[in-house]
Amino acid sequence: MRSASTMASETASGHLAIGTPFTLPNGVTVKNRLVKAAMAEPYFTKDSLPHDQYNTNYATWAHGGWGMVITGNWYVDSKGCGGPGGVLLDNPSVPREVQVAKIAAFARAAAGVDGQTKVLVQLCHAGRQGIVGSGTRGLCEPGMAPSAVPQSVGSDIISRGLARLFFGGAPREMTHADIDAVVDKFASAAKLVADAGCHGVELHGAHGYLISQFLSAEANRRTDEYGGSALARARFAVRVVQAVRAVVPADFVVGIKLNSVDYQTDIIRKGGDGAEDEVEDAAKVDRERQLQGCIEQFAAIAAAGVDFVEVSGGSMADPQMSVGPPKSERTKAREAFFLSFAETFRASFPDVPLMVTGGFRSRSGMEEAVAGGGTDLVGIGRAAVVSPALPRDVVLNPDVPDPEARVDVPKYLPPWYLNWGPRLVGLGYENVIYGSMITKLGVESGGK
């Protein structure tokens, strides 16, 4: 491992690994290793398409020197939206030529004046995690999911009540016709953004959304070809990747985001206070089995043709990526599993580009991760909101010494009275704060 003094001299000479280009398997080259990752990005428009403010926000990131930017959720199904607002690609009330034109304007802005920032759209279907009344889903209409297993945000009575209120109770188990239709919607959405000039898509297979639900043994109780074994649970994700690949150009990037939490035992995810010994035992006994299931699933997904995988963590039921609780033993077990998850990917699939997201705050940490072979791309979320020009002005700026090449990301804790409620409330509180900050990026400076 290189010393800090070596890293400092390399910074001055411009030879940082994080500043070097990276070529994906399909031949697309990203100008550096720093990626503005997808976040909860609240935008409200009548036609559910990118608008001037949205484009200005992304132009700000492009001007900040990011090698690649990935949008927040763009929904592929009007009945599979995660909540109000956001971009909806399944909107028959808007002519396709209008959709292409508006997305093309976004793509040009997000690529920057020089056109060198790669622009990826995160495609998502919320499944059982969709909020009732979102998109074209009725207030009394159940969501759809692999199995009729309700979304959970906690086991106490308040959490159960909120889950029923927001998500509508038990979802409807998807039929084969439903599965075929949703696969087609992912493909249609990818074709739309490709025709509009975006460089690629990231399929959201994490954080409790539909692809993640199919991968998860907790959410997927099916006994047909889409459930049962870990490999069978990956069939839906494989079909989505294949369907997207079939309709986009060869130089169109197809990535996927996966979630370490879905490969952990229920006791690691949900164990309560005082269960530390039990959690530790469960982690030791089950980690190898869970990681093996992960390997089997991703082997199939990789074979379908992905250009990179983003390793993430957290879900609506366990949002540690957003609202970090005090580090109990079970929290430490989760974090250890997350590290094992990323390391297992790297060791098992050395030829598949890896993007790790979460916790990067300093040049030295980012450089160590890339130069040490731990990851190929560094995903940065809220730090990109606090410092939109982080690559240009700080991390890749040779005039900034290593000790100063970092960004502090404030935690916005909910008021004390909200701490008595489910953690979902805390997650929503901080998302609202950062969402408000996102919508103001570049507004005063015109994206400069």
KEGU-194785 format. One record per residue (C-alpha): x negated, y negated, z negated. Coordinates in steps of 0.05 Angstrom, whole numbers, padded with zeros to 5 digits, always signed. Each point is the difference from the previous one (the first is absolute). Example, Ala and Ser with C-alpha at 12.3 -4.5 7.8 and 13.67 -1.06 7.14 Angstrom:
// residues 2
-00246+00090-00156 -00027-00069+00013 
// end
This chain:
// residues 448
+00000+00000+00000 -00026-00069+00018 -00018-00051-00053 +00035-00066-00009 -00063-00037+00024 +00000+00042+00064 +00073-00016+00011 -00013-00074-00011 -00055-00001+00052 +00044+00037+00049 +00055-00051-00012 -00048-00055+00019 -00021+00037+00064 +00071+00018+00018 -00011+00075-00003 +00055+00020-00048 +00034+00065+00018 +00068-00032-00013 -00017-00051+00053 -00015+00050+00055 +00050+00021+00054 +00035+00067-00006 +00027+00041+00059 +00061+00043-00011 +00009+00068+00034 +00041-00030+00057 -00055-00049+00018 +00028-00062-00033 -00053-00040-00037 +00015-00040-00063 -00048-00059-00007 -00014+00013-00074 +00022+00047-00055 +00046-00048-00037 +00074+00013+00008 +00058-00042-00025 +00044+00056-00026 +00075+00004+00002 +00038-00031-00058 +00071-00017-00020 +00011-00059+00047 +00069-00033-00007 +00024-00034+00063 +00073-00016+00015 +00024-00015+00071 +00066+00008+00035 -00027+00048+00052 -00048+00036-00047 -00060-00015+00046 -00065-00039-00012 +00009-00076+00000 -00045-00060+00000 -00016+00002-00074 -00016+00074+00003 -00047-00013+00059 -00033-00057-00036 -00014+00044-00060 -00034+00053+00043 -00038-00053+00040 -00029-00022-00067 -00026+00070-00014 -00028+00006+00070 -00037-00066-00008 -00027+00027-00066 -00041+00052+00036 +00036+00066-00014 -00020+00057+00046 +00071+00027-00001 +00067-00021-00029 +00057+00047-00017 +00070-00028-00009 +00048+00016-00056 +00057+00047+00015 +00032-00005+00068 +00061+00046-00003 +00015+00050+00055 +00072+00013-00019 +00055-00050-00018 +00026+00050-00051 -00069+00013-00030 -00020-00069-00024 -00033-00007-00068 +00036-00065-00017 +00024-00066+00028 -00046-00039+00046 -00059+00027+00038 -00008+00018+00073 +00050+00050+00030 -00018+00033+00067 +00066+00038+00005 +00046-00058+00016 +00046+00012+00059 +00030-00070-00007 -00066-00030+00024 -00019+00013+00073 -00065+00038+00008 -00032-00056+00041 +00012-00048-00058 -00031+00049-00049 -00061+00009+00045 -00009-00075+00008 +00004-00015-00074 -00046+00057-00020 -00049-00021+00055 -00003-00070-00029 -00015+00031-00068 -00054+00045+00030 -00035-00058+00033 +00000-00041-00064 -00023+00058-00043 -00058+00016+00047 -00028-00069-00009 -00024-00053+00049 -00055+00046+00024 +00046+00061+00003 -00050+00041-00040 +00042+00020-00061 +00034+00067+00010 +00075-00004-00015 +00036+00061-00028 +00073+00006-00019 +00020+00043-00059 +00059+00043+00021 +00046+00022-00056 +00065+00036-00016 +00021-00007-00072 +00040+00065-00005 +00029+00008-00070 -00038-00062-00022 +00042-00047+00041 +00042-00053-00035 +00075+00007+00011 +00028-00052+00047 -00068-00011+00035 +00000-00002+00076 +00064+00033+00025 +00007+00048-00058 +00066-00010-00037 +00005-00014-00074 +00032+00068-00012 -00040+00038+00053 -00052+00049-00027 -00071-00004+00025 -00033+00058+00036 -00057+00043-00025 -00031+00069+00009 +00042+00025-00058 +00057-00027-00043 -00047-00020-00056 +00015-00069-00029 -00053-00054-00002 -00028-00007-00071 -00030-00061-00033 -00001+00030-00070 +00035+00049-00046 +00034-00048-00048 +00073-00019+00008 -00014-00071+00025 -00048+00026+00053 +00050+00052+00023 +00054-00052+00004 -00044-00048+00040 -00020+00055+00047 +00072+00016+00015 +00017-00073+00008 -00057-00016+00048 -00008+00065+00038 +00071+00027-00003 -00007+00066-00036 -00019+00065+00034 -00019-00007+00074 +00028+00042+00056 -00045+00058+00021 -00022-00011+00071 +00024+00048+00053 -00044+00022+00058 +00036-00051+00043 -00016-00054-00051 -00073+00020+00001 -00003-00001+00076 +00032-00069+00002 -00048-00030-00051 -00060+00029+00036 +00025-00033+00064 +00009-00066-00037 -00073+00001-00023 -00021+00012+00072 +00045-00054+00028 -00026-00050-00051 -00072+00016+00017 +00014-00007+00074 +00033-00068-00013 -00059-00029-00037 -00049+00030+00050 +00037-00033+00057 -00003-00066-00038 -00076+00003-00005 -00013+00024-00070 -00062+00044-00007 +00030+00056-00040 +00045+00025-00056 -00010+00028-00069 +00053+00052-00019 +00021-00011-00073 -00007+00068-00032 -00010-00027-00070 +00034-00034-00059 +00063+00042+00002 +00025-00016+00070 +00029+00052+00047 -00063+00032+00027 -00026+00003-00071 +00065+00032-00022 -00008+00056+00050 -00072+00012-00023 +00020+00001-00073 +00020+00064-00035 +00040-00042-00049 +00043-00033+00053 +00001+00055+00052 +00037+00063-00024 +00017+00026+00069 -00004+00073+00017 -00003-00007+00076 -00061-00014+00044 -00007-00070-00031 -00008+00023-00072 -00028+00053-00046 -00075+00003+00009 -00045-00061+00002 -00012+00012+00074 +00074+00004+00016 +00013-00065-00037 -00050-00033+00048 +00040+00020+00062 +00041-00065+00001 -00063-00043-00004 -00033+00041+00055 +00061-00009+00045 +00000-00075-00012 -00074-00006+00019 +00010+00043+00062 +00061-00039+00022 -00036-00066-00008 -00061+00025+00037 +00043+00023+00058 +00027-00070+00015 -00059-00047-00012 -00064-00012+00039 -00063+00038-00017 -00033-00063-00029 +00058-00013-00047 -00020+00013-00072 +00041+00048-00041 -00016+00004-00074 +00036+00026-00061 +00002-00020-00073 +00003+00056-00051 +00013-00002-00075 -00041+00036-00052 +00058+00000-00050 +00041+00048+00043 -00053+00053-00010 +00000-00004-00076 +00041+00043-00047 +00062-00029-00030 -00032+00000-00069 -00058-00043+00024 +00048-00049+00032 +00054-00001-00053 -00032+00024-00065 +00020-00044-00057 -00040-00031-00056 -00029+00052-00047 -00005+00052+00055 -00074-00013+00012 -00024+00070-00015 +00054+00031+00043 -00016-00048+00056 -00074+00015-00003 +00014+00075+00003 +00047-00008+00058 -00050-00042+00037 -00055+00051-00008 +00044+00059+00019 +00037-00030+00059 -00048-00049+00032 -00033+00051+00045 +00067+00029+00022 +00029-00069+00014 -00062-00022+00040 +00003+00064+00040 +00072-00017+00020 -00024-00069+00020 -00054+00031+00044 +00049+00047+00034 +00048-00057+00015 -00050-00048+00026 -00035+00052+00043 +00066+00006+00038 +00010-00075+00002 -00071-00013+00024 +00008+00052+00055 +00061-00038+00025 -00046-00058+00018 -00009-00055-00052 -00056-00051+00007 -00007-00014-00075 +00031+00016-00067 +00010-00050-00055 -00002+00029-00070 +00044-00037-00048 +00037+00015-00065 +00063-00018-00039 +00074+00005+00014 +00065-00031-00023 +00001+00049-00058 -00074-00011-00016 -00023-00068+00025 -00070-00001-00029 -00027-00035+00062 +00042-00061-00017 +00014-00001-00074 -00058+00032-00037 +00023+00026-00068 -00050+00007-00057 -00047+00057+00016 +00028+00059-00038 -00029+00069+00012 +00052+00015+00052 -00017-00065+00036 -00073+00020+00000 +00020+00068+00027 +00036-00034+00058 -00059-00044+00015 -00047+00060-00002 +00047+00036+00047 +00000-00059+00048 -00075+00001+00004 -00001+00076+00010 +00053-00009+00054 -00043-00049+00039 -00063+00041-00010 +00035+00063+00023 +00022-00034+00064 -00070-00023+00014 -00031+00068-00013 +00054+00040+00037 +00009-00046+00060 -00066-00037+00011 +00018-00016+00072 +00067-00034-00016 -00010-00074-00016 +00020-00016-00071 +00028-00065-00029 +00003-00007-00075 +00045-00054-00029 +00005-00027-00070 -00046-00033-00051 -00053-00031+00045 -00019-00068-00026 -00074-00011+00014 -00048+00003+00059 -00044+00049-00038 +00058+00048-00013 +00023-00002+00072 -00071+00009+00026 -00015+00058-00046 +00064+00035+00022 -00016-00006+00074 -00076+00006+00000 +00004+00058-00048 +00047+00038+00046 +00060-00002-00045 +00044-00034+00051 -00003-00029+00070 +00049-00057-00009 +00016-00041-00062 +00073-00016-00010 +00014-00064-00039 +00070-00021-00022 +00013-00055-00051 -00071-00025+00003 +00016-00019+00073 +00057-00043-00026 -00042-00034-00053 -00057-00010+00051 +00026+00004+00072 -00069-00016+00027 -00036+00049-00045 -00042+00033+00056 -00021-00066+00033 -00011-00044-00060 -00023+00050-00053 -00015+00072+00015 -00035-00009+00067 -00026-00070-00014 -00076+00004-00006 -00001-00065-00040 +00039+00031-00057 -00045+00040-00048 +00023+00068-00023 +00020-00020-00071 +00048-00052+00029 +00025+00044+00057 +00064+00023-00034 +00072-00019-00009 +00042+00001-00064 +00071+00025+00009 +00046-00024-00055 +00051+00046-00032 +00069-00031-00006 +00031+00037-00058 +00075-00003-00007 +00030-00038-00060 +00001+00040-00064 +00074+00014+00003 -00008+00036+00067 -00050+00048-00032 +00059+00034-00034 +00027+00021+00068 -00026+00051+00051 -00068-00011+00031 +00036-00011+00066 +00020-00068-00027 -00073-00018-00013 -00019+00023+00070 +00054-00043+00030 -00021-00061-00041 -00072+00001+00024 +00021+00016+00072 +00044-00062-00001 -00058-00043-00023 -00048+00025+00053 +00054+00002+00052 +00012-00074-00011 -00074-00013+00007 -00003+00039+00065 +00056-00041+00032 -00039-00064-00014 -00066+00021+00031 -00025-00048+00053 +00064-00042+00000 -00034-00065-00020 -00062+00012+00043 +00037+00027+00060 -00035+00067-00005 -00070-00029-00002 
// end
